[in-house]
Amino acid sequence: MRKLEQFAAIVVAAGLAIVSYWLFFSWAGGSDGYNRRRNLQQEPKMPPAIKVLLSP
């Protein structure tokens, strides 16, 4: 009986880990974080009206 409880605990823990992993990456938009960091280093996009005001 103890072996069955241990097996059930492992199955439940693995199921929870898989679901949490799936939810995390689906909510993150499938991004691995690398692309996000790379995009943050690029020049921020400004609306055309602000570009006109800031141009010399």
mmCIF file as Biopython writes it, N, C-alpha, C and O atoms, coordinates in Angstrom:
data_model
#
loop_
_atom_site.group_PDB
_atom_site.id
_atom_site.type_symbol
_atom_site.label_atom_id
_atom_site.label_alt_id
_atom_site.label_comp_id
_atom_site.label_asym_id
_atom_site.label_entity_id
_atom_site.label_seq_id
_atom_site.pdbx_PDB_ins_code
_atom_site.Cartn_x
_atom_site.Cartn_y
_atom_site.Cartn_z
_atom_site.occupancy
_atom_site.B_iso_or_equiv
_atom_site.auth_seq_id
_atom_site.auth_asym_id
_atom_site.pdbx_PDB_model_num
ATOM 1   N N  . MET A ? 1  ? 0.823  -1.195 0.000   1.0 0.0 1  A 1 
ATOM 2   C CA . MET A ? 1  ? 0.000  0.000  0.000   1.0 0.0 1  A 1 
ATOM 3   C C  . MET A ? 1  ? 0.868  1.260  0.000   1.0 0.0 1  A 1 
ATOM 4   O O  . MET A ? 1  ? 0.524  2.255  -0.639  1.0 0.0 1  A 1 
ATOM 5   N N  . ARG A ? 2  ? 1.984  1.215  0.712   1.0 0.0 2  A 1 
ATOM 6   C CA . ARG A ? 2  ? 2.870  2.373  0.777   1.0 0.0 2  A 1 
ATOM 7   C C  . ARG A ? 2  ? 3.457  2.689  -0.596  1.0 0.0 2  A 1 
ATOM 8   O O  . ARG A ? 2  ? 3.599  3.857  -0.956  1.0 0.0 2  A 1 
ATOM 9   N N  . LYS A ? 3  ? 3.797  1.656  -1.363  1.0 0.0 3  A 1 
ATOM 10  C CA . LYS A ? 3  ? 4.349  1.860  -2.711  1.0 0.0 3  A 1 
ATOM 11  C C  . LYS A ? 3  ? 3.324  2.547  -3.613  1.0 0.0 3  A 1 
ATOM 12  O O  . LYS A ? 3  ? 3.678  3.400  -4.427  1.0 0.0 3  A 1 
ATOM 13  N N  . LEU A ? 4  ? 2.057  2.171  -3.465  1.0 0.0 4  A 1 
ATOM 14  C CA . LEU A ? 4  ? 1.004  2.781  -4.267  1.0 0.0 4  A 1 
ATOM 15  C C  . LEU A ? 4  ? 0.865  4.261  -3.933  1.0 0.0 4  A 1 
ATOM 16  O O  . LEU A ? 4  ? 0.678  5.080  -4.832  1.0 0.0 4  A 1 
ATOM 17  N N  . GLU A ? 5  ? 0.953  4.610  -2.665  1.0 0.0 5  A 1 
ATOM 18  C CA . GLU A ? 5  ? 0.873  6.016  -2.252  1.0 0.0 5  A 1 
ATOM 19  C C  . GLU A ? 5  ? 2.053  6.813  -2.797  1.0 0.0 5  A 1 
ATOM 20  O O  . GLU A ? 5  ? 1.885  7.951  -3.236  1.0 0.0 5  A 1 
ATOM 21  N N  . GLN A ? 6  ? 3.235  6.224  -2.770  1.0 0.0 6  A 1 
ATOM 22  C CA . GLN A ? 6  ? 4.414  6.902  -3.297  1.0 0.0 6  A 1 
ATOM 23  C C  . GLN A ? 6  ? 4.291  7.110  -4.809  1.0 0.0 6  A 1 
ATOM 24  O O  . GLN A ? 6  ? 4.629  8.174  -5.327  1.0 0.0 6  A 1 
ATOM 25  N N  . PHE A ? 7  ? 3.806  6.087  -5.503  1.0 0.0 7  A 1 
ATOM 26  C CA . PHE A ? 7  ? 3.621  6.196  -6.947  1.0 0.0 7  A 1 
ATOM 27  C C  . PHE A ? 7  ? 2.584  7.263  -7.279  1.0 0.0 7  A 1 
ATOM 28  O O  . PHE A ? 7  ? 2.771  8.047  -8.209  1.0 0.0 7  A 1 
ATOM 29  N N  . ALA A ? 8  ? 1.498  7.292  -6.525  1.0 0.0 8  A 1 
ATOM 30  C CA . ALA A ? 8  ? 0.454  8.294  -6.753  1.0 0.0 8  A 1 
ATOM 31  C C  . ALA A ? 8  ? 0.996  9.696  -6.501  1.0 0.0 8  A 1 
ATOM 32  O O  . ALA A ? 8  ? 0.671  10.623 -7.242  1.0 0.0 8  A 1 
ATOM 33  N N  . ALA A ? 9  ? 1.813  9.862  -5.471  1.0 0.0 9  A 1 
ATOM 34  C CA . ALA A ? 9  ? 2.395  11.173 -5.172  1.0 0.0 9  A 1 
ATOM 35  C C  . ALA A ? 9  ? 3.312  11.632 -6.307  1.0 0.0 9  A 1 
ATOM 36  O O  . ALA A ? 9  ? 3.315  12.810 -6.663  1.0 0.0 9  A 1 
ATOM 37  N N  . ILE A ? 10 ? 4.078  10.720 -6.866  1.0 0.0 10 A 1 
ATOM 38  C CA . ILE A ? 10 ? 4.973  11.067 -7.976  1.0 0.0 10 A 1 
ATOM 39  C C  . ILE A ? 10 ? 4.166  11.452 -9.211  1.0 0.0 10 A 1 
ATOM 40  O O  . ILE A ? 10 ? 4.512  12.411 -9.900  1.0 0.0 10 A 1 
ATOM 41  N N  . VAL A ? 11 ? 3.100  10.716 -9.496  1.0 0.0 11 A 1 
ATOM 42  C CA . VAL A ? 11 ? 2.261  11.021 -10.661 1.0 0.0 11 A 1 
ATOM 43  C C  . VAL A ? 11 ? 1.604  12.385 -10.498 1.0 0.0 11 A 1 
ATOM 44  O O  . VAL A ? 11 ? 1.566  13.170 -11.446 1.0 0.0 11 A 1 
ATOM 45  N N  . VAL A ? 12 ? 1.088  12.675 -9.311  1.0 0.0 12 A 1 
ATOM 46  C CA . VAL A ? 12 ? 0.441  13.969 -9.067  1.0 0.0 12 A 1 
ATOM 47  C C  . VAL A ? 12 ? 1.458  15.099 -9.181  1.0 0.0 12 A 1 
ATOM 48  O O  . VAL A ? 12 ? 1.169  16.126 -9.796  1.0 0.0 12 A 1 
ATOM 49  N N  . ALA A ? 13 ? 2.640  14.926 -8.600  1.0 0.0 13 A 1 
ATOM 50  C CA . ALA A ? 13 ? 3.670  15.969 -8.662  1.0 0.0 13 A 1 
ATOM 51  C C  . ALA A ? 13 ? 4.110  16.214 -10.105 1.0 0.0 13 A 1 
ATOM 52  O O  . ALA A ? 13 ? 4.287  17.362 -10.511 1.0 0.0 13 A 1 
ATOM 53  N N  . ALA A ? 14 ? 4.284  15.159 -10.869 1.0 0.0 14 A 1 
ATOM 54  C CA . ALA A ? 14 ? 4.681  15.318 -12.272 1.0 0.0 14 A 1 
ATOM 55  C C  . ALA A ? 14 ? 3.578  16.012 -13.064 1.0 0.0 14 A 1 
ATOM 56  O O  . ALA A ? 14 ? 3.862  16.865 -13.905 1.0 0.0 14 A 1 
ATOM 57  N N  . GLY A ? 15 ? 2.346  15.660 -12.807 1.0 0.0 15 A 1 
ATOM 58  C CA . GLY A ? 15 ? 1.229  16.310 -13.493 1.0 0.0 15 A 1 
ATOM 59  C C  . GLY A ? 15 ? 1.159  17.789 -13.187 1.0 0.0 15 A 1 
ATOM 60  O O  . GLY A ? 15 ? 0.947  18.602 -14.087 1.0 0.0 15 A 1 
ATOM 61  N N  . LEU A ? 16 ? 1.334  18.147 -11.929 1.0 0.0 16 A 1 
ATOM 62  C CA . LEU A ? 16 ? 1.317  19.560 -11.551 1.0 0.0 16 A 1 
ATOM 63  C C  . LEU A ? 16 ? 2.478  20.322 -12.184 1.0 0.0 16 A 1 
ATOM 64  O O  . LEU A ? 16 ? 2.313  21.466 -12.607 1.0 0.0 16 A 1 
ATOM 65  N N  . ALA A ? 17 ? 3.639  19.699 -12.249 1.0 0.0 17 A 1 
ATOM 66  C CA . ALA A ? 17 ? 4.798  20.355 -12.861 1.0 0.0 17 A 1 
ATOM 67  C C  . ALA A ? 17 ? 4.562  20.596 -14.351 1.0 0.0 17 A 1 
ATOM 68  O O  . ALA A ? 17 ? 4.892  21.663 -14.870 1.0 0.0 17 A 1 
ATOM 69  N N  . ILE A ? 18 ? 3.999  19.619 -15.027 1.0 0.0 18 A 1 
ATOM 70  C CA . ILE A ? 18 ? 3.741  19.773 -16.466 1.0 0.0 18 A 1 
ATOM 71  C C  . ILE A ? 18 ? 2.712  20.864 -16.715 1.0 0.0 18 A 1 
ATOM 72  O O  . ILE A ? 18 ? 2.885  21.685 -17.616 1.0 0.0 18 A 1 
ATOM 73  N N  . VAL A ? 19 ? 1.641  20.882 -15.927 1.0 0.0 19 A 1 
ATOM 74  C CA . VAL A ? 19 ? 0.600  21.899 -16.105 1.0 0.0 19 A 1 
ATOM 75  C C  . VAL A ? 19 ? 1.150  23.291 -15.814 1.0 0.0 19 A 1 
ATOM 76  O O  . VAL A ? 19 ? 0.861  24.230 -16.556 1.0 0.0 19 A 1 
ATOM 77  N N  . SER A ? 20 ? 1.933  23.442 -14.754 1.0 0.0 20 A 1 
ATOM 78  C CA . SER A ? 20 ? 2.469  24.769 -14.434 1.0 0.0 20 A 1 
ATOM 79  C C  . SER A ? 20 ? 3.447  25.239 -15.514 1.0 0.0 20 A 1 
ATOM 80  O O  . SER A ? 20 ? 3.462  26.420 -15.861 1.0 0.0 20 A 1 
ATOM 81  N N  . TYR A ? 21 ? 4.255  24.333 -16.042 1.0 0.0 21 A 1 
ATOM 82  C CA . TYR A ? 21 ? 5.174  24.670 -17.132 1.0 0.0 21 A 1 
ATOM 83  C C  . TYR A ? 21 ? 4.392  25.121 -18.362 1.0 0.0 21 A 1 
ATOM 84  O O  . TYR A ? 21 ? 4.729  26.128 -18.983 1.0 0.0 21 A 1 
ATOM 85  N N  . TRP A ? 22 ? 3.349  24.370 -18.709 1.0 0.0 22 A 1 
ATOM 86  C CA . TRP A ? 22 ? 2.531  24.696 -19.879 1.0 0.0 22 A 1 
ATOM 87  C C  . TRP A ? 22 ? 1.840  26.045 -19.705 1.0 0.0 22 A 1 
ATOM 88  O O  . TRP A ? 22 ? 1.818  26.850 -20.636 1.0 0.0 22 A 1 
ATOM 89  N N  . LEU A ? 23 ? 1.275  26.303 -18.526 1.0 0.0 23 A 1 
ATOM 90  C CA . LEU A ? 23 ? 0.594  27.576 -18.288 1.0 0.0 23 A 1 
ATOM 91  C C  . LEU A ? 23 ? 1.572  28.746 -18.321 1.0 0.0 23 A 1 
ATOM 92  O O  . LEU A ? 23 ? 1.262  29.799 -18.878 1.0 0.0 23 A 1 
ATOM 93  N N  . PHE A ? 24 ? 2.741  28.567 -17.733 1.0 0.0 24 A 1 
ATOM 94  C CA . PHE A ? 24 ? 3.720  29.654 -17.700 1.0 0.0 24 A 1 
ATOM 95  C C  . PHE A ? 24 ? 4.101  30.085 -19.107 1.0 0.0 24 A 1 
ATOM 96  O O  . PHE A ? 24 ? 4.097  31.278 -19.411 1.0 0.0 24 A 1 
ATOM 97  N N  . PHE A ? 25 ? 4.429  29.130 -19.968 1.0 0.0 25 A 1 
ATOM 98  C CA . PHE A ? 25 ? 4.880  29.503 -21.301 1.0 0.0 25 A 1 
ATOM 99  C C  . PHE A ? 25 ? 3.736  29.912 -22.219 1.0 0.0 25 A 1 
ATOM 100 O O  . PHE A ? 25 ? 3.954  30.650 -23.179 1.0 0.0 25 A 1 
ATOM 101 N N  . SER A ? 26 ? 2.522  29.448 -21.943 1.0 0.0 26 A 1 
ATOM 102 C CA . SER A ? 26 ? 1.404  29.926 -22.753 1.0 0.0 26 A 1 
ATOM 103 C C  . SER A ? 26 ? 1.064  31.360 -22.366 1.0 0.0 26 A 1 
ATOM 104 O O  . SER A ? 26 ? 0.696  32.157 -23.230 1.0 0.0 26 A 1 
ATOM 105 N N  . TRP A ? 27 ? 1.177  31.703 -21.095 1.0 0.0 27 A 1 
ATOM 106 C CA . TRP A ? 27 ? 0.908  33.077 -20.664 1.0 0.0 27 A 1 
ATOM 107 C C  . TRP A ? 27 ? 2.047  34.009 -21.061 1.0 0.0 27 A 1 
ATOM 108 O O  . TRP A ? 27 ? 1.837  35.206 -21.259 1.0 0.0 27 A 1 
ATOM 109 N N  . ALA A ? 28 ? 3.246  33.460 -21.175 1.0 0.0 28 A 1 
ATOM 110 C CA . ALA A ? 28 ? 4.385  34.276 -21.571 1.0 0.0 28 A 1 
ATOM 111 C C  . ALA A ? 28 ? 4.403  34.513 -23.082 1.0 0.0 28 A 1 
ATOM 112 O O  . ALA A ? 28 ? 5.306  35.181 -23.587 1.0 0.0 28 A 1 
ATOM 113 N N  . GLY A ? 29 ? 3.451  33.993 -23.787 1.0 0.0 29 A 1 
ATOM 114 C CA . GLY A ? 29 ? 3.383  34.190 -25.233 1.0 0.0 29 A 1 
ATOM 115 C C  . GLY A ? 29 ? 4.353  33.315 -25.990 1.0 0.0 29 A 1 
ATOM 116 O O  . GLY A ? 29 ? 4.668  33.600 -27.146 1.0 0.0 29 A 1 
ATOM 117 N N  . GLY A ? 30 ? 4.836  32.256 -25.365 1.0 0.0 30 A 1 
ATOM 118 C CA . GLY A ? 30 ? 5.746  31.360 -26.043 1.0 0.0 30 A 1 
ATOM 119 C C  . GLY A ? 30 ? 7.164  31.879 -26.116 1.0 0.0 30 A 1 
ATOM 120 O O  . GLY A ? 30 ? 8.024  31.231 -26.712 1.0 0.0 30 A 1 
ATOM 121 N N  . SER A ? 31 ? 7.425  33.012 -25.536 1.0 0.0 31 A 1 
ATOM 122 C CA . SER A ? 31 ? 8.757  33.596 -25.587 1.0 0.0 31 A 1 
ATOM 123 C C  . SER A ? 31 ? 9.655  32.918 -24.567 1.0 0.0 31 A 1 
ATOM 124 O O  . SER A ? 31 ? 9.213  32.552 -23.478 1.0 0.0 31 A 1 
ATOM 125 N N  . ASP A ? 32 ? 10.897 32.757 -24.925 1.0 0.0 32 A 1 
ATOM 126 C CA . ASP A ? 32 ? 11.839 32.159 -23.996 1.0 0.0 32 A 1 
ATOM 127 C C  . ASP A ? 32 ? 12.578 33.206 -23.173 1.0 0.0 32 A 1 
ATOM 128 O O  . ASP A ? 32 ? 13.428 32.851 -22.356 1.0 0.0 32 A 1 
ATOM 129 N N  . GLY A ? 33 ? 12.283 34.461 -23.362 1.0 0.0 33 A 1 
ATOM 130 C CA . GLY A ? 33 ? 12.945 35.520 -22.618 1.0 0.0 33 A 1 
ATOM 131 C C  . GLY A ? 33 ? 14.114 36.117 -23.370 1.0 0.0 33 A 1 
ATOM 132 O O  . GLY A ? 33 ? 14.429 37.292 -23.182 1.0 0.0 33 A 1 
ATOM 133 N N  . TYR A ? 34 ? 14.771 35.331 -24.224 1.0 0.0 34 A 1 
ATOM 134 C CA . TYR A ? 34 ? 15.916 35.837 -24.974 1.0 0.0 34 A 1 
ATOM 135 C C  . TYR A ? 34 ? 15.482 36.927 -25.945 1.0 0.0 34 A 1 
ATOM 136 O O  . TYR A ? 34 ? 16.115 37.980 -26.024 1.0 0.0 34 A 1 
ATOM 137 N N  . ASN A ? 35 ? 14.411 36.679 -26.679 1.0 0.0 35 A 1 
ATOM 138 C CA . ASN A ? 35 ? 13.934 37.672 -27.642 1.0 0.0 35 A 1 
ATOM 139 C C  . ASN A ? 35 ? 13.486 38.942 -26.936 1.0 0.0 35 A 1 
ATOM 140 O O  . ASN A ? 35 ? 13.678 40.042 -27.455 1.0 0.0 35 A 1 
ATOM 141 N N  . ARG A ? 36 ? 12.899 38.802 -25.774 1.0 0.0 36 A 1 
ATOM 142 C CA . ARG A ? 36 ? 12.432 39.974 -25.033 1.0 0.0 36 A 1 
ATOM 143 C C  . ARG A ? 36 ? 13.617 40.848 -24.631 1.0 0.0 36 A 1 
ATOM 144 O O  . ARG A ? 36 ? 13.565 42.071 -24.769 1.0 0.0 36 A 1 
ATOM 145 N N  . ARG A ? 37 ? 14.672 40.227 -24.138 1.0 0.0 37 A 1 
ATOM 146 C CA . ARG A ? 37 ? 15.856 41.001 -23.743 1.0 0.0 37 A 1 
ATOM 147 C C  . ARG A ? 37 ? 16.475 41.684 -24.958 1.0 0.0 37 A 1 
ATOM 148 O O  . ARG A ? 37 ? 16.919 42.829 -24.865 1.0 0.0 37 A 1 
ATOM 149 N N  . ARG A ? 38 ? 16.508 41.002 -26.083 1.0 0.0 38 A 1 
ATOM 150 C CA . ARG A ? 38 ? 17.083 41.572 -27.297 1.0 0.0 38 A 1 
ATOM 151 C C  . ARG A ? 38 ? 16.238 42.748 -27.780 1.0 0.0 38 A 1 
ATOM 152 O O  . ARG A ? 38 ? 16.782 43.758 -28.226 1.0 0.0 38 A 1 
ATOM 153 N N  . ASN A ? 39 ? 14.917 42.627 -27.695 1.0 0.0 39 A 1 
ATOM 154 C CA . ASN A ? 39 ? 14.038 43.706 -28.129 1.0 0.0 39 A 1 
ATOM 155 C C  . ASN A ? 39 ? 14.131 44.914 -27.210 1.0 0.0 39 A 1 
ATOM 156 O O  . ASN A ? 39 ? 13.958 46.043 -27.667 1.0 0.0 39 A 1 
ATOM 157 N N  . LEU A ? 40 ? 14.397 44.707 -25.940 1.0 0.0 40 A 1 
ATOM 158 C CA . LEU A ? 40 ? 14.508 45.828 -25.011 1.0 0.0 40 A 1 
ATOM 159 C C  . LEU A ? 40 ? 15.757 46.659 -25.286 1.0 0.0 40 A 1 
ATOM 160 O O  . LEU A ? 40 ? 15.792 47.844 -24.954 1.0 0.0 40 A 1 
ATOM 161 N N  . GLN A ? 41 ? 16.786 46.054 -25.890 1.0 0.0 41 A 1 
ATOM 162 C CA . GLN A ? 41 ? 18.016 46.774 -26.168 1.0 0.0 41 A 1 
ATOM 163 C C  . GLN A ? 41 ? 17.906 47.628 -27.432 1.0 0.0 41 A 1 
ATOM 164 O O  . GLN A ? 41 ? 18.733 48.513 -27.655 1.0 0.0 41 A 1 
ATOM 165 N N  . GLN A ? 42 ? 16.899 47.370 -28.253 1.0 0.0 42 A 1 
ATOM 166 C CA . GLN A ? 42 ? 16.722 48.156 -29.467 1.0 0.0 42 A 1 
ATOM 167 C C  . GLN A ? 42 ? 16.152 49.524 -29.119 1.0 0.0 42 A 1 
ATOM 168 O O  . GLN A ? 42 ? 15.655 49.754 -28.017 1.0 0.0 42 A 1 
ATOM 169 N N  . GLU A ? 43 ? 16.238 50.416 -30.083 1.0 0.0 43 A 1 
ATOM 170 C CA . GLU A ? 43 ? 15.709 51.765 -29.887 1.0 0.0 43 A 1 
ATOM 171 C C  . GLU A ? 43 ? 14.198 51.698 -29.691 1.0 0.0 43 A 1 
ATOM 172 O O  . GLU A ? 43 ? 13.508 51.026 -30.458 1.0 0.0 43 A 1 
ATOM 173 N N  . PRO A ? 44 ? 13.678 52.376 -28.685 1.0 0.0 44 A 1 
ATOM 174 C CA . PRO A ? 44 ? 12.231 52.340 -28.473 1.0 0.0 44 A 1 
ATOM 175 C C  . PRO A ? 44 ? 11.495 53.007 -29.625 1.0 0.0 44 A 1 
ATOM 176 O O  . PRO A ? 44 ? 11.975 53.982 -30.203 1.0 0.0 44 A 1 
ATOM 177 N N  . LYS A ? 45 ? 10.333 52.473 -29.949 1.0 0.0 45 A 1 
ATOM 178 C CA . LYS A ? 45 ? 9.535  53.021 -31.044 1.0 0.0 45 A 1 
ATOM 179 C C  . LYS A ? 45 ? 8.746  54.219 -30.539 1.0 0.0 45 A 1 
ATOM 180 O O  . LYS A ? 45 ? 8.153  54.178 -29.461 1.0 0.0 45 A 1 
ATOM 181 N N  . MET A ? 46 ? 8.745  55.293 -31.335 1.0 0.0 46 A 1 
ATOM 182 C CA . MET A ? 46 ? 7.999  56.498 -30.982 1.0 0.0 46 A 1 
ATOM 183 C C  . MET A ? 46 ? 6.970  56.781 -32.062 1.0 0.0 46 A 1 
ATOM 184 O O  . MET A ? 46 ? 7.203  56.496 -33.236 1.0 0.0 46 A 1 
ATOM 185 N N  . PRO A ? 47 ? 5.853  57.331 -31.677 1.0 0.0 47 A 1 
ATOM 186 C CA . PRO A ? 47 ? 4.875  57.736 -32.686 1.0 0.0 47 A 1 
ATOM 187 C C  . PRO A ? 47 ? 5.467  58.806 -33.602 1.0 0.0 47 A 1 
ATOM 188 O O  . PRO A ? 47 ? 6.351  59.546 -33.170 1.0 0.0 47 A 1 
ATOM 189 N N  . PRO A ? 48 ? 5.008  58.914 -34.855 1.0 0.0 48 A 1 
ATOM 190 C CA . PRO A ? 48 ? 5.562  59.888 -35.808 1.0 0.0 48 A 1 
ATOM 191 C C  . PRO A ? 48 ? 5.483  61.327 -35.311 1.0 0.0 48 A 1 
ATOM 192 O O  . PRO A ? 48 ? 6.381  62.118 -35.597 1.0 0.0 48 A 1 
ATOM 193 N N  . ALA A ? 49 ? 4.438  61.687 -34.580 1.0 0.0 49 A 1 
ATOM 194 C CA . ALA A ? 49 ? 4.304  63.065 -34.096 1.0 0.0 49 A 1 
ATOM 195 C C  . ALA A ? 49 ? 5.433  63.420 -33.138 1.0 0.0 49 A 1 
ATOM 196 O O  . ALA A ? 49 ? 5.942  64.541 -33.169 1.0 0.0 49 A 1 
ATOM 197 N N  . ILE A ? 50 ? 5.821  62.492 -32.303 1.0 0.0 50 A 1 
ATOM 198 C CA . ILE A ? 50 ? 6.911  62.760 -31.356 1.0 0.0 50 A 1 
ATOM 199 C C  . ILE A ? 50 ? 8.238  62.839 -32.104 1.0 0.0 50 A 1 
ATOM 200 O O  . ILE A ? 50 ? 9.093  63.651 -31.751 1.0 0.0 50 A 1 
ATOM 201 N N  . LYS A ? 51 ? 8.424  62.010 -33.130 1.0 0.0 51 A 1 
ATOM 202 C CA . LYS A ? 51 ? 9.657  62.066 -33.917 1.0 0.0 51 A 1 
ATOM 203 C C  . LYS A ? 51 ? 9.805  63.430 -34.586 1.0 0.0 51 A 1 
ATOM 204 O O  . LYS A ? 51 ? 10.907 63.976 -34.643 1.0 0.0 51 A 1 
ATOM 205 N N  . VAL A ? 52 ? 8.718  63.975 -35.083 1.0 0.0 52 A 1 
ATOM 206 C CA . VAL A ? 52 ? 8.759  65.290 -35.734 1.0 0.0 52 A 1 
ATOM 207 C C  . VAL A ? 52 ? 9.138  66.359 -34.722 1.0 0.0 52 A 1 
ATOM 208 O O  . VAL A ? 52 ? 9.934  67.245 -35.031 1.0 0.0 52 A 1 
ATOM 209 N N  . LEU A ? 53 ? 8.590  66.291 -33.533 1.0 0.0 53 A 1 
ATOM 210 C CA . LEU A ? 53 ? 8.890  67.288 -32.503 1.0 0.0 53 A 1 
ATOM 211 C C  . LEU A ? 53 ? 10.336 67.204 -32.027 1.0 0.0 53 A 1 
ATOM 212 O O  . LEU A ? 53 ? 10.939 68.219 -31.680 1.0 0.0 53 A 1 
ATOM 213 N N  . LEU A ? 54 ? 10.892 65.990 -32.012 1.0 0.0 54 A 1 
ATOM 214 C CA . LEU A ? 54 ? 12.251 65.812 -31.510 1.0 0.0 54 A 1 
ATOM 215 C C  . LEU A ? 54 ? 13.314 65.996 -32.587 1.0 0.0 54 A 1 
ATOM 216 O O  . LEU A ? 54 ? 14.495 66.108 -32.259 1.0 0.0 54 A 1 
ATOM 217 N N  . SER A ? 55 ? 12.932 66.030 -33.855 1.0 0.0 55 A 1 
ATOM 218 C CA . SER A ? 55 ? 13.925 66.170 -34.919 1.0 0.0 55 A 1 
ATOM 219 C C  . SER A ? 55 ? 14.475 67.599 -34.938 1.0 0.0 55 A 1 
ATOM 220 O O  . SER A ? 55 ? 13.742 68.550 -34.667 1.0 0.0 55 A 1 
ATOM 221 N N  . PRO A ? 56 ? 15.778 67.749 -35.262 1.0 0.0 56 A 1 
ATOM 222 C CA . PRO A ? 56 ? 16.387 69.087 -35.256 1.0 0.0 56 A 1 
ATOM 223 C C  . PRO A ? 56 ? 15.964 69.942 -36.424 1.0 0.0 56 A 1 
ATOM 224 O O  . PRO A ? 56 ? 16.401 71.087 -36.541 1.0 0.0 56 A 1 
#
